[in-house]
Amino acid sequence: MDHNTQQETTHKPVKRKEMSRRQFLSYTLGGATAFMAGGAILPMLRFAVDPILVKKQKGSFVKAIEESKVTNEPQQVDFKVHQVDGWYESDPKMQAWITKGEDGTIFALSPVCKHLGCTIGWSGEEAPNKYHCPCHGAQYDKNGKTLKVAPKSLDEYQVKTENGWVYLGPLVPNSRV
Ligand code: FES
């Protein structure tokens, strides 16, 4: 290698890879589009999955009646439950038959007949001292045990007492019969 060639090789300018105007425009437009799309899509995504992210109030209890007012005779008590179903929130009115058992424990029965879901009532001419369903004549005893027509006993609410009040929780299968 002669002296001149060697000089050319050593002083060769470094070739920089330059971005073409077209590439620059594509990157800029692509970035801006992705940013704007993200801004529009992310809130929608958050809105769509919101019910999944909301903490469910499992097993919450609702104040129903003063403990001192519960007797051995079943009493119909109305109460409201706050329900969240996806984006829809409601406070449906619920009902329970609350009684003090012979052992002194307070229990609450569901008023929904286990035959086809009509609303039962307590006592009356047709069934003295029994729960009676007006639809097809199902009968239950004071503990909710099925006596005729209905295939199962009445469900009961979970019950807890606190500071002189009776609180009702979720419905569970009857544990008294
Ligand atoms: S729904 Fe109660 S007896 Fe049929």
Residues whose N, C-alpha, C, O or C-beta is under 5 A from the ligand:
A	BS01	FES	C113 H115 L116 G117 C118 C133 C135 H136 G137 A138 V149
